[in-house]
């Protein structure tokens, strides 16, 4: 694989490469043994964490203070595990997209192409910084609340007396009755594990968005090329020499879009399904908090709703932008002076338009396509759940 990066590629993907390297899923290191061992260690650690959380939930040993917060922790750990597993499974396919992006930036010396590519790279960089910042702030607040409010708890379980500690991940069932020195060691280990989970979460979402935005930039450049070629065809007879390279380029972009679709569609299905569910639960808890004038829970639930709305917007915006840019190619060809072309050239353009009539789209598990209208569908479904839950409680 190609590893030569210029300043543009470094601007768009340097931060993503670093965080994906930490969890061992950077596509260009698929044959690196050290990277593979690091990935195996992380998968085992996250698997054990999810297992311990489920044990603590079903046995209910007393460390679960808020079922919604606990559910968010379980979802985050489980989704992080899915991220690193699926990223490794589709690493070879998605490496094609990364290598293509490196080639695109190495050829972006033209005055026209560089600003367009930089525009989409800047958007991906902003989203990456936002993901890292929000995750870091949330983690610091969570750790601070645990450290400040942490104290030794002695509870009676059955006929036995046990000492419970507040862990980063609820683990009272597995580590009840431990000494303070053991607790400190486990607490530090869980903080390191939380950092890995946070990194895996940010890496997958940021990488998906940056790759999709780069592809949108290439589609916009292709649309401009088709407009330029359309003008030149009207002046020359050797249109195949002008049109051929961009037809092949369009075919390559279709392959790259399929790679993104196949690599992330299952992940998107899990994320959007969980988002809908948590928006509904948080919305219902917001109504209950208002009724009971519990303003602490009210602010907490509002933050949960805002976080998941932003997450869903990130995915739906990427899917909608990809669809829009692919559809604009048809308009660019149609708006050209095609009526001045030869009959053979017009036939070739008609075939191109027929192919581009099927827009490039991203789906959630092959069940439905992701566009901006998906946001409204999520809200409608969440409101339906809220109405159902409110009717059940009343």
DABEL-V443978 format. One line per field, one symbol per residue. burial: + if it has 24 or more other C-alpha atoms within 12 Angstrom, else -. Layout:
burial = ???
This chain:
burial = ----+--+++++++++++++++++++++++-----+-++--++-+++-++-+++-++---++++---+++++++++++++++++++++-+++++++++++++-++--+----++-++++++++++++++-++--+---+---+-------------------++++++++++++++++----+--++--++-+++++++++++++++++++++++++++++++++++-++++++----+--++--++-++--++-++++++++++++++++++++++++++++++++---------+---++-++-+++-++++++++++++++++++++++++-+++--+---++--+--++--+--++++++----++++-++--++-++---+--------
